Structures are given as C-alpha cells and as structure tokens.
Amino acid sequence: MSLLSFFTGKKKNTASVAKDRLQLILINERGQGGVSPDYLPRLQKELIEVISRYVKIEPNDIQVNVDRQDALEVLEVKIELPPHLQK
Amino acid sequence: MSLLSFFTGKKKNTASVAKDRLQLILINERGQGGVSPDYLPRLQKELIEVISRYVKIEPNDIQVNVDRQDALEVLEVKIELPPHLQK
C-alpha cells in the first residue's frame, strides 16, 4: 500500500473536509544497536516553528501524537489551517 | 490501520536495517475550494535544512518523493543517517 493510498483512505467525512489541513510526520527508524535520538522533541518543535512561518497556526489547531514500537518512533503533527489565511 | 502499523509493515529486510533512518512526510489536504499552496517546495527545503542542523546529512542520502491525488499532496523525504554520527 502506498503512502498516498494510506492517507486517501484515512480522509475524514466530507463535512470536516472544508478546512485545509497540513500533517507533518517524522519517523525515526533505529538500525541495530541504534539508540533513540534525544533530539526528536527539539526537532519537532523547530519543524513546527518553520511551518508557522508559512502559515498562521493557532496553538489549539495543532495536535501532536507520538507512537513507539520496537525500533520505530513515529511523531505526528496535525495542523488545521485557517481558510486560506496564508502569510 | 494506524500510522505505526503502516510503517512497521513497511520495514525493510533486516540486512538494510543496520542504518538509522529518518523519514519526513508532509501531507497537505485541501479543503473544498482550497488551492494547492505554492509554498510546499520552499517549506520542504527549509524543513530539510532544520533536520541537517541536528544530524549530518549527505545530499545523496536524501530521497524526495511527491505524490498527488485529488485534494491530497504527499511529500516524502527519506534520509539515511550515518551510523550514530550526530552533531
């Protein structure tokens, strides 16, 4: 299954698709013997700061999820964008 | 299917899992009447610059894919990390 079909399948019901959305996903896959990098939280914060330079983001429009399993760490940031209010 | 199980399922064969990997995915979902933002290429470039401040990245270790379907635009950046050489 491709990434695109995964997200097309996840698209919400039409009512909530009126808003533009931006989703940032950061996946860290540790090789054998690799340790989880301690920089992910700082990196996540800085990536959101970069995005906020392109689009106006309200703090309560940001939803952050972190999921870990084995050598995989998935950081997901969902941002609901104001209707076409770009800088 | 959760994001984590999607990527756990995609994990490569063990031989190539020796290396740490970082994957950045940016998904833009346009609401009704939304237009595709022209800033995505610049945003992508800047996000990679931010990551390169945390980990040493060789240009040929970066693989960028862009996929579009309907109102969905998926930008995928795969980065193979040098073995534990972090700044």
N, CA and C atoms of all chains as a GROMACS GRO file, in nm:
protein
  522
    1MET      N    1   0.086  -0.120   0.000
    1MET     CA    2   0.000   0.000   0.000
    1MET      C    3   0.089   0.124   0.000
    2SER      N    4   0.063   0.219  -0.089
    2SER     CA    5   0.147   0.338  -0.094
    2SER      C    6   0.103   0.436   0.013
    3LEU      N    7   0.191   0.530   0.041
    3LEU     CA    8   0.164   0.634   0.140
    3LEU      C    9   0.039   0.712   0.101
    4LEU      N   10   0.029   0.742  -0.028
    4LEU     CA   11  -0.083   0.823  -0.076
    4LEU      C   12  -0.215   0.749  -0.053
    5SER      N   13  -0.217   0.618  -0.085
    5SER     CA   14  -0.343   0.544  -0.067
    5SER      C   15  -0.374   0.530   0.082
    6PHE      N   16  -0.270   0.520   0.165
    6PHE     CA   17  -0.295   0.513   0.310
    6PHE      C   18  -0.368   0.639   0.355
    7PHE      N   19  -0.320   0.757   0.308
    7PHE     CA   20  -0.381   0.882   0.357
    7PHE      C   21  -0.512   0.913   0.284
    8THR      N   22  -0.524   0.867   0.158
    8THR     CA   23  -0.652   0.887   0.090
    8THR      C   24  -0.759   0.808   0.164
    9GLY      N   25  -0.720   0.688   0.209
    9GLY     CA   26  -0.815   0.603   0.281
    9GLY      C   27  -0.853   0.664   0.414
   10LYS      N   28  -0.762   0.743   0.471
   10LYS     CA   29  -0.789   0.798   0.605
   10LYS      C   30  -0.869   0.928   0.598
   11LYS      N   31  -0.898   0.977   0.475
   11LYS     CA   32  -0.961   1.109   0.466
   11LYS      C   33  -1.092   1.108   0.543
   12LYS      N   34  -1.113   1.220   0.613
   12LYS     CA   35  -1.230   1.229   0.701
   12LYS      C   36  -1.358   1.237   0.619
   13ASN      N   37  -1.473   1.237   0.689
   13ASN     CA   38  -1.603   1.253   0.619
   13ASN      C   39  -1.609   1.393   0.559
   14THR      N   40  -1.692   1.406   0.458
   14THR     CA   41  -1.688   1.530   0.379
   14THR      C   42  -1.715   1.654   0.465
   15ALA      N   43  -1.793   1.641   0.568
   15ALA     CA   44  -1.827   1.761   0.647
   15ALA      C   45  -1.699   1.826   0.698
   16SER      N   46  -1.603   1.742   0.740
   16SER     CA   47  -1.486   1.807   0.805
   16SER      C   48  -1.377   1.833   0.704
   17VAL      N   49  -1.409   1.813   0.575
   17VAL     CA   50  -1.300   1.835   0.479
   17VAL      C   51  -1.305   1.979   0.427
   18ALA      N   52  -1.389   2.063   0.488
   18ALA     CA   53  -1.398   2.201   0.439
   18ALA      C   54  -1.267   2.272   0.466
   19LYS      N   55  -1.196   2.230   0.576
   19LYS     CA   56  -1.076   2.301   0.615
   19LYS      C   57  -0.954   2.240   0.547
   20ASP      N   58  -0.855   2.325   0.517
   20ASP     CA   59  -0.728   2.272   0.471
   20ASP      C   60  -0.655   2.214   0.592
   21ARG      N   61  -0.578   2.113   0.567
   21ARG     CA   62  -0.501   2.051   0.676
   21ARG      C   63  -0.357   2.028   0.632
   22LEU      N   64  -0.267   2.041   0.726
   22LEU     CA   65  -0.127   2.009   0.700
   22LEU      C   66  -0.087   1.905   0.806
   23GLN      N   67  -0.023   1.800   0.760
   23GLN     CA   68   0.017   1.697   0.854
   23GLN      C   69   0.167   1.673   0.837
   24LEU      N   70   0.238   1.676   0.948
   24LEU     CA   71   0.383   1.653   0.944
   24LEU      C   72   0.410   1.523   1.021
   25ILE      N   73   0.480   1.434   0.957
   25ILE     CA   74   0.512   1.307   1.024
   25ILE      C   75   0.662   1.288   1.021
   26LEU      N   76   0.717   1.256   1.135
   26LEU     CA   77   0.862   1.232   1.144
   26LEU      C   78   0.880   1.091   1.196
   27ILE      N   79   0.946   1.009   1.118
   27ILE     CA   80   0.965   0.869   1.157
   27ILE      C   81   1.114   0.846   1.179
   28ASN      N   82   1.145   0.797   1.297
   28ASN     CA   83   1.284   0.762   1.322
   28ASN      C   84   1.293   0.610   1.333
   29GLU      N   85   1.373   0.550   1.244
   29GLU     CA   86   1.389   0.404   1.244
   29GLU      C   87   1.532   0.375   1.286
   30ARG      N   88   1.547   0.313   1.402
   30ARG     CA   89   1.682   0.287   1.453
   30ARG      C   90   1.736   0.158   1.394
   31GLY      N   91   1.861   0.168   1.343
   31GLY     CA   92   1.928   0.047   1.296
   31GLY      C   93   1.966  -0.037   1.416
   32GLN      N   94   2.022  -0.157   1.389
   32GLN     CA   95   2.063  -0.244   1.501
   32GLN      C   96   2.158  -0.170   1.594
   33GLY      N   97   2.130  -0.178   1.721
   33GLY     CA   98   2.220  -0.117   1.818
   33GLY      C   99   2.203   0.034   1.827
   34GLY      N  100   2.112   0.087   1.743
   34GLY     CA  101   2.093   0.232   1.744
   34GLY      C  102   2.018   0.273   1.871
   35VAL      N  103   2.044   0.395   1.917
   35VAL     CA  104   1.969   0.443   2.035
   35VAL      C  105   1.875   0.552   1.988
   36SER      N  106   1.768   0.567   2.062
   36SER     CA  107   1.672   0.668   2.023
   36SER      C  108   1.734   0.806   2.042
   37PRO      N  109   1.736   0.887   1.936
   37PRO     CA  110   1.800   1.019   1.947
   37PRO      C  111   1.722   1.108   2.042
   38ASP      N  112   1.796   1.183   2.121
   38ASP     CA  113   1.727   1.268   2.221
   38ASP      C  114   1.680   1.398   2.158
   39TYR      N  115   1.714   1.417   2.029
   39TYR     CA  116   1.682   1.548   1.970
   39TYR      C  117   1.540   1.554   1.911
   40LEU      N  118   1.468   1.442   1.905
   40LEU     CA  119   1.339   1.444   1.836
   40LEU      C  120   1.243   1.550   1.890
   41PRO      N  121   1.227   1.563   2.024
   41PRO     CA  122   1.135   1.667   2.073
   41PRO      C  123   1.177   1.809   2.028
   42ARG      N  124   1.308   1.837   2.034
   42ARG     CA  125   1.352   1.972   1.991
   42ARG      C  126   1.332   1.989   1.842
   43LEU      N  127   1.362   1.880   1.767
   43LEU     CA  128   1.346   1.886   1.621
   43LEU      C  129   1.199   1.911   1.586
   44GLN      N  130   1.111   1.842   1.656
   44GLN     CA  131   0.967   1.858   1.631
   44GLN      C  132   0.926   2.003   1.654
   45LYS      N  133   0.974   2.061   1.764
   45LYS     CA  134   0.937   2.199   1.798
   45LYS      C  135   0.983   2.294   1.688
   46GLU      N  136   1.107   2.271   1.642
   46GLU     CA  137   1.164   2.361   1.541
   46GLU      C  138   1.092   2.345   1.407
   47LEU      N  139   1.052   2.223   1.372
   47LEU     CA  140   0.980   2.200   1.246
   47LEU      C  141   0.846   2.274   1.249
   48ILE      N  142   0.780   2.272   1.363
   48ILE     CA  143   0.651   2.344   1.374
   48ILE      C  144   0.675   2.494   1.362
   49GLU      N  145   0.786   2.542   1.420
   49GLU     CA  146   0.818   2.685   1.408
   49GLU      C  147   0.838   2.722   1.261
   50VAL      N  148   0.906   2.634   1.186
   50VAL     CA  149   0.929   2.662   1.043
   50VAL      C  150   0.794   2.670   0.971
   51ILE      N  151   0.705   2.575   0.999
   51ILE     CA  152   0.574   2.574   0.933
   51ILE      C  153   0.498   2.702   0.966
   52SER      N  154   0.511   2.746   1.092
   52SER     CA  155   0.434   2.865   1.132
   52SER      C  156   0.486   2.991   1.063
   53ARG      N  157   0.601   2.982   0.999
   53ARG     CA  158   0.649   3.096   0.920
   53ARG      C  159   0.580   3.098   0.782
   54TYR      N  160   0.516   2.987   0.747
   54TYR     CA  161   0.450   2.982   0.616
   54TYR      C  162   0.299   2.997   0.631
   55VAL      N  163   0.246   2.944   0.739
   55VAL     CA  164   0.101   2.956   0.760
   55VAL      C  165   0.073   2.995   0.905
   56LYS      N  166  -0.034   3.071   0.920
   56LYS     CA  167  -0.072   3.120   1.052
   56LYS      C  168  -0.130   3.001   1.129
   57ILE      N  169  -0.069   2.963   1.240
   57ILE     CA  170  -0.115   2.846   1.316
   57ILE      C  171  -0.158   2.891   1.455
   58GLU      N  172  -0.278   2.848   1.494
   58GLU     CA  173  -0.323   2.872   1.632
   58GLU      C  174  -0.279   2.751   1.717
   59PRO      N  175  -0.224   2.775   1.837
   59PRO     CA  176  -0.176   2.662   1.919
   59PRO      C  177  -0.281   2.551   1.932
   60ASN      N  178  -0.409   2.590   1.947
   60ASN     CA  179  -0.506   2.480   1.967
   60ASN      C  180  -0.547   2.414   1.834
   61ASP      N  181  -0.484   2.455   1.725
   61ASP     CA  182  -0.510   2.386   1.597
   61ASP      C  183  -0.404   2.280   1.570
   62ILE      N  184  -0.313   2.263   1.669
   62ILE     CA  185  -0.204   2.167   1.650
   62ILE      C  186  -0.229   2.046   1.739
   63GLN      N  187  -0.220   1.929   1.679
   63GLN     CA  188  -0.238   1.804   1.754
   63GLN      C  189  -0.114   1.719   1.733
   64VAL      N  190  -0.047   1.685   1.844
   64VAL     CA  191   0.079   1.609   1.834
   64VAL      C  192   0.060   1.469   1.892
   65ASN      N  193   0.097   1.368   1.816
   65ASN     CA  194   0.093   1.229   1.866
   65ASN      C  195   0.232   1.167   1.852
   66VAL      N  196   0.273   1.089   1.952
   66VAL     CA  197   0.400   1.015   1.943
   66VAL      C  198   0.368   0.869   1.968
   67ASP      N  199   0.421   0.783   1.883
   67ASP     CA  200   0.396   0.639   1.893
   67ASP      C  201   0.530   0.566   1.880
   68ARG      N  202   0.552   0.465   1.962
   68ARG     CA  203   0.679   0.392   1.955
   68ARG      C  204   0.649   0.242   1.951
   69GLN      N  205   0.729   0.173   1.870
   69GLN     CA  206   0.719   0.027   1.871
   69GLN      C  207   0.851  -0.028   1.816
   70ASP      N  208   0.911  -0.116   1.892
   70ASP     CA  209   1.042  -0.173   1.854
   70ASP      C  210   1.138  -0.057   1.820
   71ALA      N  211   1.194  -0.062   1.699
   71ALA     CA  212   1.298   0.037   1.663
   71ALA      C  213   1.235   0.158   1.593
   72LEU      N  214   1.102   0.168   1.600
   72LEU     CA  215   1.034   0.272   1.522
   72LEU      C  216   0.970   0.374   1.615
   73GLU      N  217   0.990   0.502   1.582
   73GLU     CA  218   0.930   0.610   1.660
   73GLU      C  219   0.859   0.702   1.560
   74VAL      N  220   0.730   0.718   1.577
   74VAL     CA  221   0.653   0.799   1.482
   74VAL      C  222   0.596   0.921   1.554
   75LEU      N  223   0.632   1.037   1.503
   75LEU     CA  224   0.588   1.164   1.559
   75LEU      C  225   0.494   1.227   1.455
   76GLU      N  226   0.371   1.253   1.499
   76GLU     CA  227   0.271   1.303   1.404
   76GLU      C  228   0.219   1.438   1.451
   77VAL      N  229   0.225   1.537   1.363
   77VAL     CA  230   0.174   1.670   1.398
   77VAL      C  231   0.064   1.705   1.298
   78LYS      N  232  -0.058   1.723   1.348
   78LYS     CA  233  -0.170   1.758   1.260
   78LYS      C  234  -0.206   1.904   1.282
   79ILE      N  235  -0.213   1.978   1.172
   79ILE     CA  236  -0.240   2.122   1.184
   79ILE      C  237  -0.361   2.157   1.098
   80GLU      N  238  -0.464   2.209   1.163
   80GLU     CA  239  -0.580   2.257   1.086
   80GLU      C  240  -0.550   2.400   1.045
   81LEU      N  241  -0.561   2.426   0.919
   81LEU     CA  242  -0.524   2.558   0.869
   81LEU      C  243  -0.646   2.648   0.862
   82PRO      N  244  -0.628   2.775   0.894
   82PRO     CA  245  -0.738   2.871   0.876
   82PRO      C  246  -0.771   2.876   0.727
   83PRO      N  247  -0.896   2.903   0.690
   83PRO     CA  248  -0.934   2.904   0.548
   83PRO      C  249  -0.851   3.006   0.470
   84HIS      N  250  -0.753   2.955   0.398
   84HIS     CA  251  -0.673   3.032   0.301
   84HIS      C  252  -0.612   3.159   0.360
   85LEU      N  253  -0.580   3.157   0.492
   85LEU     CA  254  -0.514   3.275   0.552
   85LEU      C  255  -0.365   3.247   0.554
   86GLN      N  256  -0.296   3.263   0.444
   86GLN     CA  257  -0.150   3.234   0.446
   86GLN      C  258  -0.075   3.367   0.451
   87LYS      N  259   0.049   3.355   0.504
   87LYS     CA  260   0.128   3.480   0.518
   87LYS      C  261   0.165   3.532   0.380
   88MET      N  262  -0.613   0.108   1.010
   88MET     CA  263  -0.471   0.079   1.033
   88MET      C  264  -0.402   0.204   1.087
   89SER      N  265  -0.324   0.192   1.192
   89SER     CA  266  -0.257   0.310   1.249
   89SER      C  267  -0.131   0.341   1.168
   90LEU      N  268  -0.083   0.463   1.185
   90LEU     CA  269   0.038   0.508   1.117
   90LEU      C  270   0.155   0.417   1.154
   91LEU      N  271   0.162   0.381   1.281
   91LEU     CA  272   0.274   0.299   1.329
   91LEU      C  273   0.271   0.163   1.262
   92SER      N  274   0.152   0.102   1.254
   92SER     CA  275   0.148  -0.032   1.192
   92SER      C  276   0.174  -0.020   1.042
   93PHE      N  277   0.136   0.091   0.981
   93PHE     CA  278   0.167   0.110   0.838
   93PHE      C  279   0.319   0.107   0.818
   94PHE      N  280   0.393   0.181   0.905
   94PHE     CA  281   0.539   0.189   0.884
   94PHE      C  282   0.610   0.066   0.937
   95THR      N  283   0.554   0.002   1.041
   95THR     CA  284   0.614  -0.124   1.087
   95THR      C  285   0.607  -0.226   0.975
   96GLY      N  286   0.495  -0.226   0.906
   96GLY     CA  287   0.474  -0.320   0.795
   96GLY      C  288   0.570  -0.293   0.681
   97LYS      N  289   0.609  -0.166   0.667
   97LYS     CA  290   0.693  -0.129   0.552
   97LYS      C  291   0.840  -0.152   0.580
   98LYS      N  292   0.875  -0.194   0.705
   98LYS     CA  293   1.017  -0.203   0.741
   98LYS      C  294   1.089  -0.296   0.645
   99LYS      N  295   1.208  -0.250   0.606
   99LYS     CA  296   1.285  -0.323   0.505
   99LYS      C  297   1.334  -0.458   0.562
  100ASN      N  298   1.401  -0.537   0.478
  100ASN     CA  299   1.460  -0.664   0.526
  100ASN      C  300   1.575  -0.632   0.622
  101THR      N  301   1.604  -0.727   0.707
  101THR     CA  302   1.695  -0.698   0.819
  101THR      C  303   1.831  -0.648   0.768
  102ALA      N  304   1.874  -0.694   0.652
  102ALA     CA  305   2.010  -0.655   0.607
  102ALA      C  306   2.020  -0.502   0.601
  103SER      N  307   1.911  -0.439   0.554
  103SER     CA  308   1.928  -0.294   0.533
  103SER      C  309   1.883  -0.215   0.655
  104VAL      N  310   1.853  -0.288   0.765
  104VAL     CA  311   1.805  -0.213   0.882
  104VAL      C  312   1.925  -0.176   0.970
  105ALA      N  313   2.047  -0.202   0.924
  105ALA     CA  314   2.163  -0.170   1.009
  105ALA      C  315   2.172  -0.019   1.027
  106LYS      N  316   2.123   0.056   0.925
  106LYS     CA  317   2.139   0.201   0.931
  106LYS      C  318   2.017   0.265   0.998
  107ASP      N  319   2.043   0.375   1.068
  107ASP     CA  320   1.932   0.455   1.119
  107ASP      C  321   1.872   0.533   1.003
  108ARG      N  322   1.745   0.554   1.010
  108ARG     CA  323   1.676   0.628   0.902
  108ARG      C  324   1.583   0.731   0.965
  109LEU      N  325   1.571   0.844   0.897
  109LEU     CA  326   1.475   0.947   0.938
  109LEU      C  327   1.386   0.972   0.817
  110GLN      N  328   1.259   0.973   0.840
  110GLN     CA  329   1.167   0.997   0.729
  110GLN      C  330   1.075   1.114   0.766
  111LEU      N  331   1.067   1.211   0.675
  111LEU     CA  332   0.981   1.327   0.699
  111LEU      C  333   0.871   1.324   0.593
  112ILE      N  334   0.749   1.332   0.640
  112ILE     CA  335   0.636   1.329   0.546
  112ILE      C  336   0.551   1.453   0.571
  113LEU      N  337   0.520   1.524   0.466
  113LEU     CA  338   0.436   1.642   0.476
  113LEU      C  339   0.313   1.619   0.389
  114ILE      N  340   0.199   1.623   0.451
  114ILE     CA  341   0.074   1.596   0.377
  114ILE      C  342  -0.009   1.724   0.378
  115ASN      N  343  -0.046   1.767   0.260
  115ASN     CA  344  -0.133   1.882   0.251
  115ASN      C  345  -0.268   1.834   0.199
  116GLU      N  346  -0.371   1.856   0.278
  116GLU     CA  347  -0.506   1.814   0.239
  116GLU      C  348  -0.587   1.940   0.219
  117ARG      N  349  -0.628   1.964   0.093
  117ARG     CA  350  -0.702   2.087   0.064
  117ARG      C  351  -0.849   2.066   0.094
  118GLY      N  352  -0.907   2.166   0.166
  118GLY     CA  353  -1.050   2.163   0.189
  118GLY      C  354  -1.120   2.200   0.059
  119GLN      N  355  -1.254   2.194   0.059
  119GLN     CA  356  -1.330   2.230  -0.064
  119GLN      C  357  -1.289   2.370  -0.110
  120GLY      N  358  -1.261   2.380  -0.240
  120GLY     CA  359  -1.229   2.512  -0.294
  120GLY      C  360  -1.089   2.557  -0.259
  121GLY      N  361  -1.016   2.474  -0.183
  121GLY     CA  362  -0.880   2.512  -0.144
  121GLY      C  363  -0.788   2.500  -0.265
  122VAL      N  364  -0.686   2.583  -0.268
  122VAL     CA  365  -0.589   2.571  -0.378
  122VAL      C  366  -0.458   2.516  -0.321
  123SER      N  367  -0.384   2.450  -0.407
  123SER     CA  368  -0.259   2.393  -0.358
  123SER      C  369  -0.162   2.506  -0.326
  124PRO      N  370  -0.112   2.510  -0.201
  124PRO     CA  371  -0.022   2.619  -0.162
  124PRO      C  372   0.108   2.612  -0.241
  125ASP      N  373   0.155   2.729  -0.281
  125ASP     CA  374   0.278   2.730  -0.362
  125ASP      C  375   0.402   2.721  -0.274
  126TYR      N  376   0.380   2.718  -0.141
  126TYR     CA  377   0.497   2.723  -0.053
  126TYR      C  378   0.556   2.585  -0.022
  127LEU      N  379   0.489   2.478  -0.063
  127LEU     CA  380   0.536   2.344  -0.022
  127LEU      C  381   0.682   2.316  -0.060
  128PRO      N  382   0.724   2.347  -0.184
  128PRO     CA  383   0.865   2.321  -0.217
  128PRO      C  384   0.962   2.398  -0.126
  129ARG      N  385   0.929   2.526  -0.099
  129ARG     CA  386   1.019   2.605  -0.012
  129ARG      C  387   1.016   2.549   0.131
  130LEU      N  388   0.894   2.512   0.175
  130LEU     CA  389   0.880   2.457   0.311
  130LEU      C  390   0.960   2.328   0.323
  131GLN      N  391   0.952   2.247   0.219
  131GLN     CA  392   1.026   2.119   0.222
  131GLN      C  393   1.175   2.146   0.236
  132LYS      N  394   1.225   2.240   0.158
  132LYS     CA  395   1.368   2.273   0.160
  132LYS      C  396   1.409   2.319   0.300
  133GLU      N  397   1.326   2.403   0.359
  133GLU     CA  398   1.361   2.458   0.491
  133GLU      C  399   1.355   2.351   0.599
  134LEU      N  400   1.259   2.258   0.586
  134LEU     CA  401   1.247   2.150   0.686
  134LEU      C  402   1.372   2.061   0.682
  135ILE      N  403   1.422   2.036   0.562
  135ILE     CA  404   1.543   1.954   0.549
  135ILE      C  405   1.662   2.030   0.608
  136GLU      N  406   1.666   2.161   0.588
  136GLU     CA  407   1.775   2.241   0.648
  136GLU      C  408   1.771   2.230   0.800
  137VAL      N  409   1.651   2.232   0.856
  137VAL     CA  410   1.639   2.221   1.002
  137VAL      C  411   1.693   2.086   1.048
  138ILE      N  412   1.653   1.981   0.977
  138ILE     CA  413   1.698   1.846   1.015
  138ILE      C  414   1.850   1.839   1.007
  139SER      N  415   1.907   1.902   0.905
  139SER     CA  416   2.053   1.892   0.888
  139SER      C  417   2.128   1.966   0.998
  140ARG      N  418   2.054   2.045   1.076
  140ARG     CA  419   2.120   2.108   1.193
  140ARG      C  420   2.127   2.008   1.309
  141TYR      N  421   2.052   1.899   1.299
  141TYR     CA  422   2.052   1.802   1.408
  141TYR      C  423   2.136   1.679   1.371
  142VAL      N  424   2.131   1.645   1.244
  142VAL     CA  425   2.211   1.528   1.203
  142VAL      C  426   2.286   1.560   1.074
  143LYS      N  427   2.402   1.500   1.062
  143LYS     CA  428   2.487   1.525   0.945
  143LYS      C  429   2.424   1.451   0.826
  144ILE      N  430   2.383   1.522   0.723
  144ILE     CA  431   2.315   1.460   0.610
  144ILE      C  432   2.399   1.479   0.483
  145GLU      N  433   2.422   1.371   0.411
  145GLU     CA  434   2.490   1.380   0.280
  145GLU      C  435   2.381   1.397   0.174
  146PRO      N  436   2.399   1.489   0.079
  146PRO     CA  437   2.294   1.511  -0.023
  146PRO      C  438   2.246   1.381  -0.087
  147ASN      N  439   2.341   1.288  -0.112
  147ASN     CA  440   2.292   1.166  -0.182
  147ASN      C  441   2.228   1.066  -0.085
  148ASP      N  442   2.216   1.103   0.043
  148ASP     CA  443   2.143   1.017   0.137
  148ASP      C  444   1.998   1.061   0.149
  149ILE      N  445   1.962   1.164   0.069
  149ILE     CA  446   1.825   1.216   0.079
  149ILE      C  447   1.746   1.176  -0.045
  150GLN      N  448   1.630   1.119  -0.022
  150GLN     CA  449   1.542   1.078  -0.132
  150GLN      C  450   1.408   1.149  -0.113
  151VAL      N  451   1.368   1.227  -0.216
  151VAL     CA  452   1.243   1.304  -0.204
  151VAL      C  453   1.140   1.251  -0.304
  152ASN      N  454   1.021   1.223  -0.257
  152ASN     CA  455   0.911   1.180  -0.345
  152ASN      C  456   0.791   1.273  -0.324
  153VAL      N  457   0.723   1.309  -0.432
  153VAL     CA  458   0.600   1.389  -0.421
  153VAL      C  459   0.490   1.311  -0.492
  154ASP      N  460   0.377   1.300  -0.428
  154ASP     CA  461   0.264   1.225  -0.484
  154ASP      C  462   0.138   1.310  -0.469
  155ARG      N  463   0.054   1.314  -0.573
  155ARG     CA  464  -0.069   1.396  -0.563
  155ARG      C  465  -0.188   1.311  -0.608
  156GLN      N  466  -0.299   1.328  -0.538
  156GLN     CA  467  -0.423   1.265  -0.582
  156GLN      C  468  -0.539   1.343  -0.523
  157ASP      N  469  -0.630   1.384  -0.608
  157ASP     CA  470  -0.746   1.465  -0.564
  157ASP      C  471  -0.694   1.584  -0.481
  158ALA      N  472  -0.744   1.596  -0.359
  158ALA     CA  473  -0.711   1.713  -0.277
  158ALA      C  474  -0.590   1.685  -0.188
  159LEU      N  475  -0.521   1.575  -0.216
  159LEU     CA  476  -0.414   1.533  -0.125
  159LEU      C  477  -0.278   1.544  -0.194
  160GLU      N  478  -0.182   1.600  -0.122
  160GLU     CA  479  -0.046   1.612  -0.175
  160GLU      C  480   0.047   1.556  -0.067
  161VAL      N  481   0.124   1.454  -0.102
  161VAL     CA  482   0.212   1.390  -0.004
  161VAL      C  483   0.357   1.410  -0.047
  162LEU      N  484   0.432   1.469   0.042
  162LEU     CA  485   0.574   1.497   0.018
  162LEU      C  486   0.652   1.410   0.114
  163GLU      N  487   0.739   1.323   0.060
  163GLU     CA  488   0.809   1.227   0.146
  163GLU      C  489   0.960   1.249   0.132
  164VAL      N  490   1.028   1.266   0.242
  164VAL     CA  491   1.174   1.284   0.240
  164VAL      C  492   1.234   1.172   0.323
  165LYS      N  493   1.312   1.086   0.257
  165LYS     CA  494   1.378   0.976   0.330
  165LYS      C  495   1.526   1.008   0.347
  166ILE      N  496   1.575   0.998   0.469
  166ILE     CA  497   1.714   1.034   0.496
  166ILE      C  498   1.784   0.915   0.564
  167GLU      N  499   1.889   0.863   0.501
  167GLU     CA  500   1.969   0.757   0.566
  167GLU      C  501   2.072   0.826   0.652
  168LEU      N  502   2.076   0.790   0.776
  168LEU     CA  503   2.165   0.860   0.869
  168LEU      C  504   2.296   0.785   0.880
  169PRO      N  505   2.405   0.860   0.890
  169PRO     CA  506   2.534   0.795   0.914
  169PRO      C  507   2.527   0.723   1.049
  170PRO      N  508   2.599   0.613   1.068
  170PRO     CA  509   2.591   0.539   1.195
  170PRO      C  510   2.629   0.625   1.313
  171HIS      N  511   2.524   0.672   1.384
  171HIS     CA  512   2.539   0.742   1.514
  171HIS      C  513   2.635   0.858   1.506
  172LEU      N  514   2.644   0.928   1.389
  172LEU     CA  515   2.729   1.048   1.382
  172LEU      C  516   2.638   1.169   1.398
  173GLN      N  517   2.599   1.204   1.519
  173GLN     CA  518   2.509   1.320   1.536
  173GLN      C  519   2.591   1.439   1.584
  174LYS      N  520   2.537   1.556   1.553
  174LYS     CA  521   2.609   1.680   1.592
  174LYS      C  522   2.608   1.693   1.743
   0.00000   0.00000   0.00000
